[in-house]
Amino acid sequence: MAGNFSLDQLNSVAGFIGAALVDSDSGMALGTLGGGSLDLDVAAAGNTEVIRSKRNVAKMLGLSGTIEDVLITLSNQYHLIRPLESNEALFLYVVLDRAKSNLAMARHELKSFERTLDFK
């Protein structure tokens, strides 16, 4: 896959812990940033299964909308999985510190960030 991208801009999202750009066909992280003790490669592979499962369920239910994001809320973190509008085979996975983040703003910032990605 060709393209130029940097996840560095995501560092400015309030509460940022880590992020990965993931190929949902292979489950491989194409790029990661941060993460601390969180293994973003393992998370990329596991969240690929979450996206595949949700897409299959949506198809079985005959839902016509596209998935904007999947939110997993832990007691101390938010895990956002956002399939890219520009390339449905890819998704962003972002981990936020729940006490330091604003979920609505984070979702908005991820959508804006996607527009900066270039896969040509």
A tleap script that builds the chain and sets N, CA, C and O, in Angstrom:
source leaprc.protein.ff14SB
mol = sequence {
  NMET ALA GLY ASN PHE SER LEU ASP GLN LEU
  ASN SER VAL ALA GLY PHE ILE GLY ALA ALA
  LEU VAL ASP SER ASP SER GLY MET ALA LEU
  GLY THR LEU GLY GLY GLY SER LEU ASP LEU
  ASP VAL ALA ALA ALA GLY ASN THR GLU VAL
  ILE ARG SER LYS ARG ASN VAL ALA LYS MET
  LEU GLY LEU SER GLY THR ILE GLU ASP VAL
  LEU ILE THR LEU SER ASN GLN TYR HIE LEU
  ILE ARG PRO LEU GLU SER ASN GLU ALA LEU
  PHE LEU TYR VAL VAL LEU ASP ARG ALA LYS
  SER ASN LEU ALA MET ALA ARG HIE GLU LEU
  LYS SER PHE GLU ARG THR LEU ASP PHE CLYS
}
set mol.1.N position { 0.847 -1.173 0.000 }
set mol.1.CA position { 0.000 0.000 0.000 }
set mol.1.C position { 0.892 1.236 0.000 }
set mol.1.O position { 1.766 1.392 0.853 }
set mol.2.N position { 0.660 2.088 -0.952 }
set mol.2.CA position { 1.425 3.326 -1.029 }
set mol.2.C position { 0.741 4.401 -0.206 }
set mol.2.O position { -0.450 4.317 0.092 }
set mol.3.N position { 1.509 5.400 0.151 }
set mol.3.CA position { 0.914 6.521 0.852 }
set mol.3.C position { 1.862 7.104 1.875 }
set mol.3.O position { 2.831 6.479 2.303 }
set mol.4.N position { 1.543 8.316 2.243 }
set mol.4.CA position { 2.310 9.013 3.266 }
set mol.4.C position { 1.371 9.343 4.401 }
set mol.4.O position { 0.319 9.949 4.196 }
set mol.5.N position { 1.751 8.946 5.589 }
set mol.5.CA position { 0.920 9.288 6.730 }
set mol.5.C position { 1.788 9.337 7.976 }
set mol.5.O position { 2.822 8.676 8.066 }
set mol.6.N position { 1.346 10.124 8.917 }
set mol.6.CA position { 1.991 10.210 10.217 }
set mol.6.C position { 0.890 10.279 11.256 }
set mol.6.O position { -0.093 11.001 11.084 }
set mol.7.N position { 1.050 9.539 12.319 }
set mol.7.CA position { 0.076 9.551 13.399 }
set mol.7.C position { 0.396 10.622 14.441 }
set mol.7.O position { -0.352 10.784 15.405 }
set mol.8.N position { 1.493 11.350 14.263 }
set mol.8.CA position { 1.968 12.313 15.262 }
set mol.8.C position { 0.915 13.326 15.695 }
set mol.8.O position { 0.877 13.721 16.860 }
set mol.9.N position { 0.070 13.744 14.774 }
set mol.9.CA position { -0.963 14.742 15.087 }
set mol.9.C position { -1.904 14.247 16.190 }
set mol.9.O position { -2.498 15.054 16.905 }
set mol.10.N position { -2.042 12.935 16.329 }
set mol.10.CA position { -2.943 12.375 17.339 }
set mol.10.C position { -2.435 12.606 18.757 }
set mol.10.O position { -3.205 12.518 19.713 }
set mol.11.N position { -1.150 12.898 18.901 }
set mol.11.CA position { -0.584 13.216 20.216 }
set mol.11.C position { -1.304 14.371 20.889 }
set mol.11.O position { -1.322 14.468 22.116 }
set mol.12.N position { -1.899 15.247 20.086 }
set mol.12.CA position { -2.552 16.437 20.635 }
set mol.12.C position { -3.979 16.175 21.119 }
set mol.12.O position { -4.591 17.054 21.725 }
set mol.13.N position { -4.509 14.998 20.865 }
set mol.13.CA position { -5.853 14.663 21.352 }
set mol.13.C position { -5.779 14.523 22.878 }
set mol.13.O position { -4.942 13.788 23.402 }
set mol.14.N position { -6.649 15.224 23.568 }
set mol.14.CA position { -6.635 15.194 25.040 }
set mol.14.C position { -6.745 13.761 25.551 }
set mol.14.O position { -7.622 13.007 25.131 }
set mol.15.N position { -5.848 13.399 26.460 }
set mol.15.CA position { -5.868 12.070 27.057 }
set mol.15.C position { -5.207 10.990 26.217 }
set mol.15.O position { -5.311 9.808 26.546 }
set mol.16.N position { -4.527 11.372 25.135 }
set mol.16.CA position { -3.931 10.394 24.219 }
set mol.16.C position { -2.972 9.452 24.939 }
set mol.16.O position { -2.107 9.884 25.701 }
set mol.17.N position { -3.143 8.156 24.682 }
set mol.17.CA position { -2.230 7.127 25.190 }
set mol.17.C position { -1.509 6.446 24.036 }
set mol.17.O position { -0.290 6.276 24.075 }
set mol.18.N position { -2.260 6.054 23.005 }
set mol.18.CA position { -1.656 5.351 21.880 }
set mol.18.C position { -2.599 5.258 20.713 }
set mol.18.O position { -3.807 5.454 20.851 }
set mol.19.N position { -2.027 4.952 19.536 }
set mol.19.CA position { -2.835 4.830 18.327 }
set mol.19.C position { -2.168 3.883 17.343 }
set mol.19.O position { -0.956 3.671 17.373 }
set mol.20.N position { -2.990 3.325 16.476 }
set mol.20.CA position { -2.489 2.489 15.389 }
set mol.20.C position { -3.368 2.690 14.169 }
set mol.20.O position { -4.582 2.860 14.280 }
set mol.21.N position { -2.739 2.667 13.009 }
set mol.21.CA position { -3.467 2.598 11.739 }
set mol.21.C position { -3.383 1.145 11.325 }
set mol.21.O position { -2.290 0.593 11.196 }
set mol.22.N position { -4.534 0.523 11.115 }
set mol.22.CA position { -4.591 -0.936 10.968 }
set mol.22.C position { -5.222 -1.341 9.645 }
set mol.22.O position { -6.208 -0.749 9.207 }
set mol.23.N position { -4.642 -2.357 9.014 }
set mol.23.CA position { -5.193 -2.986 7.821 }
set mol.23.C position { -6.160 -4.067 8.290 }
set mol.23.O position { -5.739 -5.066 8.873 }
set mol.24.N position { -7.451 -3.874 8.039 }
set mol.24.CA position { -8.445 -4.824 8.550 }
set mol.24.C position { -8.485 -6.126 7.756 }
set mol.24.O position { -9.136 -7.079 8.184 }
set mol.25.N position { -7.810 -6.191 6.618 }
set mol.25.CA position { -7.726 -7.451 5.886 }
set mol.25.C position { -6.719 -8.391 6.544 }
set mol.25.O position { -6.965 -9.592 6.657 }
set mol.26.N position { -5.583 -7.840 6.978 }
set mol.26.CA position { -4.523 -8.667 7.549 }
set mol.26.C position { -4.441 -8.602 9.072 }
set mol.26.O position { -3.900 -9.508 9.706 }
set mol.27.N position { -4.981 -7.525 9.664 }
set mol.27.CA position { -4.850 -7.326 11.102 }
set mol.27.C position { -3.527 -6.704 11.506 }
set mol.27.O position { -3.228 -6.588 12.695 }
set mol.28.N position { -2.740 -6.305 10.529 }
set mol.28.CA position { -1.418 -5.732 10.787 }
set mol.28.C position { -1.513 -4.228 11.013 }
set mol.28.O position { -2.258 -3.529 10.326 }
set mol.29.N position { -0.744 -3.740 11.990 }
set mol.29.CA position { -0.625 -2.302 12.209 }
set mol.29.C position { 0.334 -1.743 11.160 }
set mol.29.O position { 1.472 -2.197 11.046 }
set mol.30.N position { -0.130 -0.762 10.402 }
set mol.30.CA position { 0.704 -0.121 9.387 }
set mol.30.C position { 1.551 0.987 10.000 }
set mol.30.O position { 2.558 1.407 9.430 }
set mol.31.N position { 1.127 1.448 11.163 }
set mol.31.CA position { 1.856 2.457 11.898 }
set mol.31.C position { 1.308 2.534 13.308 }
set mol.31.O position { 0.114 2.326 13.524 }
set mol.32.N position { 2.169 2.831 14.269 }
set mol.32.CA position { 1.732 2.965 15.661 }
set mol.32.C position { 2.387 4.200 16.272 }
set mol.32.O position { 3.404 4.695 15.785 }
set mol.33.N position { 1.783 4.675 17.337 }
set mol.33.CA position { 2.318 5.810 18.079 }
set mol.33.C position { 1.949 5.646 19.536 }
set mol.33.O position { 0.791 5.381 19.858 }
set mol.34.N position { 2.922 5.800 20.426 }
set mol.34.CA position { 2.655 5.702 21.857 }
set mol.34.C position { 2.281 4.296 22.270 }
set mol.34.O position { 2.777 3.312 21.721 }
set mol.35.N position { 1.401 4.223 23.242 }
set mol.35.CA position { 0.922 2.929 23.704 }
set mol.35.C position { 1.381 2.568 25.096 }
set mol.35.O position { 0.681 1.864 25.824 }
set mol.36.N position { 2.573 3.053 25.476 }
set mol.36.CA position { 3.088 2.707 26.805 }
set mol.36.C position { 3.202 1.201 26.941 }
set mol.36.O position { 3.849 0.547 26.122 }
set mol.37.N position { 2.581 0.648 27.966 }
set mol.37.CA position { 2.645 -0.796 28.200 }
set mol.37.C position { 1.643 -1.569 27.341 }
set mol.37.O position { 1.617 -2.800 27.373 }
set mol.38.N position { 0.833 -0.862 26.588 }
set mol.38.CA position { -0.163 -1.485 25.717 }
set mol.38.C position { 0.502 -1.933 24.418 }
set mol.38.O position { 1.097 -1.112 23.721 }
set mol.39.N position { 0.411 -3.210 24.084 }
set mol.39.CA position { 0.995 -3.742 22.851 }
set mol.39.C position { 0.041 -3.427 21.699 }
set mol.39.O position { -0.968 -4.107 21.513 }
set mol.40.N position { 0.371 -2.397 20.937 }
set mol.40.CA position { -0.523 -1.942 19.869 }
set mol.40.C position { -0.638 -2.937 18.722 }
set mol.40.O position { -1.652 -2.950 18.024 }
set mol.41.N position { 0.380 -3.771 18.510 }
set mol.41.CA position { 0.289 -4.789 17.462 }
set mol.41.C position { -0.734 -5.867 17.834 }
set mol.41.O position { -1.502 -6.320 16.986 }
set mol.42.N position { -0.737 -6.266 19.087 }
set mol.42.CA position { -1.733 -7.235 19.565 }
set mol.42.C position { -3.135 -6.611 19.504 }
set mol.42.O position { -4.100 -7.254 19.090 }
set mol.43.N position { -3.220 -5.348 19.924 }
set mol.43.CA position { -4.504 -4.644 19.886 }
set mol.43.C position { -5.015 -4.507 18.454 }
set mol.43.O position { -6.212 -4.649 18.206 }
set mol.44.N position { -4.119 -4.233 17.517 }
set mol.44.CA position { -4.506 -4.109 16.110 }
set mol.44.C position { -5.133 -5.407 15.608 }
set mol.44.O position { -6.190 -5.392 14.977 }
set mol.45.N position { -4.480 -6.515 15.889 }
set mol.45.CA position { -4.996 -7.816 15.444 }
set mol.45.C position { -6.338 -8.126 16.100 }
set mol.45.O position { -7.270 -8.566 15.427 }
set mol.46.N position { -6.441 -7.902 17.402 }
set mol.46.CA position { -7.681 -8.188 18.112 }
set mol.46.C position { -8.830 -7.304 17.674 }
set mol.46.O position { -9.958 -7.777 17.536 }
set mol.47.N position { -8.561 -6.030 17.452 }
set mol.47.CA position { -9.625 -5.124 17.042 }
set mol.47.C position { -10.047 -5.320 15.595 }
set mol.47.O position { -11.132 -4.900 15.193 }
set mol.48.N position { -9.186 -5.959 14.819 }
set mol.48.CA position { -9.589 -6.354 13.466 }
set mol.48.C position { -10.767 -7.324 13.550 }
set mol.48.O position { -11.700 -7.253 12.750 }
set mol.49.N position { -10.713 -8.223 14.523 }
set mol.49.CA position { -11.824 -9.165 14.715 }
set mol.49.C position { -13.095 -8.444 15.151 }
set mol.49.O position { -14.194 -8.835 14.759 }
set mol.50.N position { -12.952 -7.392 15.960 }
set mol.50.CA position { -14.117 -6.607 16.381 }
set mol.50.C position { -14.783 -5.977 15.160 }
set mol.50.O position { -16.003 -6.048 15.012 }
set mol.51.N position { -13.990 -5.365 14.291 }
set mol.51.CA position { -14.536 -4.725 13.086 }
set mol.51.C position { -15.183 -5.754 12.162 }
set mol.51.O position { -16.288 -5.533 11.665 }
set mol.52.N position { -14.510 -6.862 11.932 }
set mol.52.CA position { -15.073 -7.910 11.063 }
set mol.52.C position { -16.408 -8.411 11.610 }
set mol.52.O position { -17.375 -8.573 10.866 }
set mol.53.N position { -16.445 -8.651 12.917 }
set mol.53.CA position { -17.662 -9.150 13.549 }
set mol.53.C position { -18.801 -8.146 13.415 }
set mol.53.O position { -19.918 -8.519 13.056 }
set mol.54.N position { -18.529 -6.893 13.698 }
set mol.54.CA position { -19.573 -5.871 13.631 }
set mol.54.C position { -20.075 -5.698 12.207 }
set mol.54.O position { -21.274 -5.515 11.995 }
set mol.55.N position { -19.191 -5.753 11.239 }
set mol.55.CA position { -19.611 -5.653 9.833 }
set mol.55.C position { -20.487 -6.846 9.439 }
set mol.55.O position { -21.479 -6.689 8.727 }
set mol.56.N position { -20.111 -8.038 9.906 }
set mol.56.CA position { -20.916 -9.223 9.603 }
set mol.56.C position { -22.303 -9.128 10.229 }
set mol.56.O position { -23.296 -9.458 9.580 }
set mol.57.N position { -22.381 -8.686 11.471 }
set mol.57.CA position { -23.671 -8.538 12.146 }
set mol.57.C position { -24.528 -7.496 11.437 }
set mol.57.O position { -25.722 -7.709 11.226 }
set mol.58.N position { -23.923 -6.374 11.072 }
set mol.58.CA position { -24.658 -5.327 10.366 }
set mol.58.C position { -25.220 -5.867 9.047 }
set mol.58.O position { -26.351 -5.559 8.671 }
set mol.59.N position { -24.422 -6.669 8.360 }
set mol.59.CA position { -24.873 -7.258 7.092 }
set mol.59.C position { -26.034 -8.229 7.328 }
set mol.59.O position { -27.019 -8.212 6.589 }
set mol.60.N position { -25.919 -9.074 8.354 }
set mol.60.CA position { -26.991 -10.037 8.664 }
set mol.60.C position { -28.283 -9.328 9.042 }
set mol.60.O position { -29.375 -9.814 8.750 }
set mol.61.N position { -28.153 -8.181 9.692 }
set mol.61.CA position { -29.336 -7.414 10.100 }
set mol.61.C position { -29.881 -6.535 8.980 }
set mol.61.O position { -30.941 -5.925 9.121 }
set mol.62.N position { -29.159 -6.473 7.876 }
set mol.62.CA position { -29.594 -5.647 6.755 }
set mol.62.C position { -29.469 -4.153 7.032 }
set mol.62.O position { -30.220 -3.355 6.470 }
set mol.63.N position { -28.533 -3.769 7.887 }
set mol.63.CA position { -28.346 -2.354 8.192 }
set mol.63.C position { -27.662 -1.664 7.020 }
set mol.63.O position { -26.689 -2.180 6.471 }
set mol.64.N position { -28.168 -0.507 6.642 }
set mol.64.CA position { -27.647 0.169 5.458 }
set mol.64.C position { -26.565 1.197 5.774 }
set mol.64.O position { -25.822 1.591 4.876 }
set mol.65.N position { -26.459 1.635 7.007 }
set mol.65.CA position { -25.468 2.643 7.362 }
set mol.65.C position { -24.076 2.051 7.463 }
set mol.65.O position { -23.905 0.835 7.559 }
set mol.66.N position { -23.083 2.932 7.439 }
set mol.66.CA position { -21.707 2.488 7.619 }
set mol.66.C position { -21.294 2.726 9.072 }
set mol.66.O position { -21.856 3.583 9.754 }
set mol.67.N position { -20.325 1.970 9.529 }
set mol.67.CA position { -19.828 2.110 10.894 }
set mol.67.C position { -18.946 3.355 10.962 }
set mol.67.O position { -17.940 3.442 10.258 }
set mol.68.N position { -19.317 4.310 11.801 }
set mol.68.CA position { -18.483 5.494 12.012 }
set mol.68.C position { -17.389 5.191 13.016 }
set mol.68.O position { -16.224 5.518 12.790 }
set mol.69.N position { -17.756 4.573 14.115 }
set mol.69.CA position { -16.760 4.149 15.083 }
set mol.69.C position { -17.364 3.130 16.034 }
set mol.69.O position { -18.582 2.992 16.151 }
set mol.70.N position { -16.474 2.430 16.702 }
set mol.70.CA position { -16.841 1.483 17.742 }
set mol.70.C position { -16.143 1.969 19.000 }
set mol.70.O position { -14.942 2.239 18.987 }
set mol.71.N position { -16.890 2.079 20.078 }
set mol.71.CA position { -16.338 2.563 21.336 }
set mol.71.C position { -16.348 1.442 22.362 }
set mol.71.O position { -17.372 0.799 22.593 }
set mol.72.N position { -15.198 1.221 22.969 }
set mol.72.CA position { -15.088 0.291 24.081 }
set mol.72.C position { -14.699 1.134 25.290 }
set mol.72.O position { -13.648 1.776 25.305 }
set mol.73.N position { -15.554 1.121 26.292 }
set mol.73.CA position { -15.345 1.945 27.472 }
set mol.73.C position { -14.870 1.075 28.618 }
set mol.73.O position { -15.570 0.157 29.046 }
set mol.74.N position { -13.672 1.368 29.112 }
set mol.74.CA position { -13.150 0.710 30.297 }
set mol.74.C position { -13.269 1.687 31.454 }
set mol.74.O position { -13.566 2.862 31.243 }
set mol.75.N position { -13.045 1.224 32.655 }
set mol.75.CA position { -13.189 2.110 33.816 }
set mol.75.C position { -12.220 3.285 33.765 }
set mol.75.O position { -12.503 4.345 34.324 }
set mol.76.N position { -11.064 3.105 33.091 }
set mol.76.CA position { -10.084 4.179 33.050 }
set mol.76.C position { -9.648 4.594 31.646 }
set mol.76.O position { -8.795 5.470 31.498 }
set mol.77.N position { -10.219 3.977 30.620 }
set mol.77.CA position { -9.807 4.278 29.243 }
set mol.77.C position { -10.993 4.210 28.286 }
set mol.77.O position { -11.998 3.543 28.532 }
set mol.78.N position { -10.821 4.938 27.179 }
set mol.78.CA position { -11.690 4.785 26.007 }
set mol.78.C position { -10.840 4.164 24.907 }
set mol.78.O position { -9.696 4.565 24.695 }
set mol.79.N position { -11.406 3.182 24.207 }
set mol.79.CA position { -10.767 2.595 23.044 }
set mol.79.C position { -11.698 2.871 21.867 }
set mol.79.O position { -12.815 2.357 21.807 }
set mol.80.N position { -11.218 3.688 20.935 }
set mol.80.CA position { -12.005 4.055 19.760 }
set mol.80.C position { -11.467 3.332 18.541 }
set mol.80.O position { -10.264 3.336 18.280 }
set mol.81.N position { -12.366 2.716 17.805 }
set mol.81.CA position { -12.018 2.039 16.559 }
set mol.81.C position { -12.806 2.762 15.469 }
set mol.81.O position { -14.037 2.748 15.480 }
set mol.82.N position { -12.105 3.391 14.532 }
set mol.82.CA position { -12.755 4.195 13.514 }
set mol.82.C position { -12.342 3.734 12.119 }
set mol.82.O position { -11.230 4.020 11.676 }
set mol.83.N position { -13.241 3.016 11.416 }
set mol.83.CA position { -12.950 2.671 10.021 }
set mol.83.C position { -12.831 3.956 9.194 }
set mol.83.O position { -13.587 4.906 9.395 }
set mol.84.N position { -11.883 3.971 8.275 }
set mol.84.CA position { -11.684 5.163 7.458 }
set mol.84.C position { -12.731 5.260 6.358 }
set mol.84.O position { -13.028 4.276 5.681 }
set mol.85.N position { -13.282 6.443 6.189 }
set mol.85.CA position { -14.235 6.671 5.094 }
set mol.85.C position { -13.528 6.571 3.753 }
set mol.85.O position { -14.112 6.124 2.765 }
set mol.86.N position { -12.264 6.990 3.723 }
set mol.86.CA position { -11.508 7.047 2.475 }
set mol.86.C position { -10.946 5.687 2.038 }
set mol.86.O position { -10.540 5.524 0.887 }
set mol.87.N position { -10.925 4.723 2.946 }
set mol.87.CA position { -10.393 3.400 2.625 }
set mol.87.C position { -10.966 2.408 3.638 }
set mol.87.O position { -10.458 2.295 4.754 }
set mol.88.N position { -12.014 1.696 3.256 }
set mol.88.CA position { -12.724 0.837 4.218 }
set mol.88.C position { -11.895 -0.341 4.716 }
set mol.88.O position { -12.288 -1.000 5.679 }
set mol.89.N position { -10.760 -0.621 4.086 }
set mol.89.CA position { -9.893 -1.708 4.550 }
set mol.89.C position { -9.031 -1.275 5.736 }
set mol.89.O position { -8.365 -2.106 6.352 }
set mol.90.N position { -9.040 0.017 6.058 }
set mol.90.CA position { -8.199 0.531 7.137 }
set mol.90.C position { -9.047 1.100 8.263 }
set mol.90.O position { -10.154 1.592 8.045 }
set mol.91.N position { -8.499 1.020 9.482 }
set mol.91.CA position { -9.162 1.702 10.591 }
set mol.91.C position { -8.116 2.283 11.540 }
set mol.91.O position { -6.986 1.804 11.633 }
set mol.92.N position { -8.539 3.325 12.233 }
set mol.92.CA position { -7.738 3.927 13.281 }
set mol.92.C position { -8.163 3.325 14.605 }
set mol.92.O position { -9.353 3.154 14.868 }
set mol.93.N position { -7.206 3.011 15.419 }
set mol.93.CA position { -7.455 2.527 16.771 }
set mol.93.C position { -6.761 3.503 17.706 }
set mol.93.O position { -5.549 3.700 17.618 }
set mol.94.N position { -7.523 4.108 18.595 }
set mol.94.CA position { -6.969 5.121 19.491 }
set mol.94.C position { -7.376 4.803 20.925 }
set mol.94.O position { -8.531 4.481 21.201 }
set mol.95.N position { -6.408 4.897 21.829 }
set mol.95.CA position { -6.639 4.670 23.254 }
set mol.95.C position { -6.477 6.005 23.973 }
set mol.95.O position { -5.489 6.714 23.784 }
set mol.96.N position { -7.469 6.333 24.802 }
set mol.96.CA position { -7.473 7.592 25.541 }
set mol.96.C position { -7.634 7.345 27.025 }
set mol.96.O position { -8.327 6.416 27.440 }
set mol.97.N position { -6.994 8.177 27.819 }
set mol.97.CA position { -7.190 8.181 29.261 }
set mol.97.C position { -8.553 8.809 29.520 }
set mol.97.O position { -8.780 9.973 29.192 }
set mol.98.N position { -9.442 8.047 30.098 }
set mol.98.CA position { -10.825 8.491 30.280 }
set mol.98.C position { -10.923 9.756 31.144 }
set mol.98.O position { -11.768 10.613 30.883 }
set mol.99.N position { -10.077 9.878 32.157 }
set mol.99.CA position { -10.136 11.029 33.067 }
set mol.99.C position { -9.644 12.317 32.410 }
set mol.99.O position { -9.995 13.412 32.851 }
set mol.100.N position { -8.834 12.193 31.357 }
set mol.100.CA position { -8.227 13.369 30.736 }
set mol.100.C position { -8.809 13.701 29.365 }
set mol.100.O position { -8.419 14.699 28.758 }
set mol.101.N position { -9.726 12.888 28.872 }
set mol.101.CA position { -10.206 13.073 27.504 }
set mol.101.C position { -11.644 13.575 27.462 }
set mol.101.O position { -12.396 13.484 28.433 }
set mol.102.N position { -11.987 14.102 26.311 }
set mol.102.CA position { -13.349 14.512 26.000 }
set mol.102.C position { -13.761 13.662 24.803 }
set mol.102.O position { -13.282 13.880 23.690 }
set mol.103.N position { -14.635 12.707 25.024 }
set mol.103.CA position { -14.979 11.733 23.996 }
set mol.103.C position { -15.543 12.391 22.739 }
set mol.103.O position { -15.158 12.016 21.631 }
set mol.104.N position { -16.434 13.351 22.883 }
set mol.104.CA position { -17.022 14.021 21.715 }
set mol.104.C position { -15.944 14.734 20.903 }
set mol.104.O position { -15.929 14.651 19.675 }
set mol.105.N position { -15.054 15.424 21.583 }
set mol.105.CA position { -13.977 16.123 20.878 }
set mol.105.C position { -13.016 15.134 20.226 }
set mol.105.O position { -12.548 15.368 19.112 }
set mol.106.N position { -12.724 14.045 20.901 }
set mol.106.CA position { -11.822 13.036 20.338 }
set mol.106.C position { -12.404 12.460 19.051 }
set mol.106.O position { -11.681 12.280 18.071 }
set mol.107.N position { -13.686 12.174 19.047 }
set mol.107.CA position { -14.324 11.646 17.837 }
set mol.107.C position { -14.233 12.659 16.703 }
set mol.107.O position { -13.951 12.292 15.562 }
set mol.108.N position { -14.469 13.922 17.010 }
set mol.108.CA position { -14.371 14.990 16.023 }
set mol.108.C position { -12.942 15.110 15.491 }
set mol.108.O position { -12.736 15.246 14.285 }
set mol.109.N position { -11.960 15.061 16.387 }
set mol.109.CA position { -10.561 15.185 15.990 }
set mol.109.C position { -10.105 14.002 15.127 }
set mol.109.O position { -9.306 14.181 14.208 }
set mol.110.N position { -10.605 12.807 15.414 }
set mol.110.CA position { -10.256 11.646 14.587 }
set mol.110.C position { -10.806 11.793 13.177 }
set mol.110.O position { -10.137 11.460 12.199 }
set mol.111.N position { -12.020 12.288 13.084 }
set mol.111.CA position { -12.624 12.498 11.761 }
set mol.111.C position { -11.816 13.529 10.981 }
set mol.111.O position { -11.561 13.348 9.791 }
set mol.112.N position { -11.413 14.607 11.644 }
set mol.112.CA position { -10.584 15.627 10.991 }
set mol.112.C position { -9.219 15.061 10.613 }
set mol.112.O position { -8.697 15.351 9.536 }
set mol.113.N position { -8.648 14.259 11.495 }
set mol.113.CA position { -7.337 13.660 11.230 }
set mol.113.C position { -7.373 12.795 9.980 }
set mol.113.O position { -6.430 12.799 9.188 }
set mol.114.N position { -8.445 12.066 9.807 }
set mol.114.CA position { -8.537 11.185 8.632 }
set mol.114.C position { -8.360 11.962 7.342 }
set mol.114.O position { -7.780 11.447 6.386 }
set mol.115.N position { -8.848 13.189 7.299 }
set mol.115.CA position { -8.745 13.994 6.080 }
set mol.115.C position { -7.297 14.335 5.736 }
set mol.115.O position { -7.007 14.712 4.601 }
set mol.116.N position { -6.386 14.208 6.700 }
set mol.116.CA position { -4.973 14.519 6.442 }
set mol.116.C position { -4.225 13.321 5.868 }
set mol.116.O position { -3.101 13.474 5.388 }
set mol.117.N position { -4.813 12.152 5.906 }
set mol.117.CA position { -4.142 10.944 5.430 }
set mol.117.C position { -4.171 10.882 3.911 }
set mol.117.O position { -5.181 11.211 3.290 }
set mol.118.N position { -3.064 10.459 3.316 }
set mol.118.CA position { -2.934 10.378 1.862 }
set mol.118.C position { -2.459 8.981 1.494 }
set mol.118.O position { -1.356 8.572 1.855 }
set mol.119.N position { -3.302 8.258 0.775 }
set mol.119.CA position { -2.962 6.882 0.384 }
set mol.119.C position { -2.799 6.727 -1.111 }
set mol.119.O position { -2.973 5.629 -1.639 }
set mol.120.N position { -2.470 7.795 -1.801 }
set mol.120.CA position { -2.332 7.746 -3.272 }
set mol.120.C position { -0.971 7.272 -3.665 }
set mol.120.O position { -0.673 7.168 -4.855 }
savepdb mol mol.pdb
quit
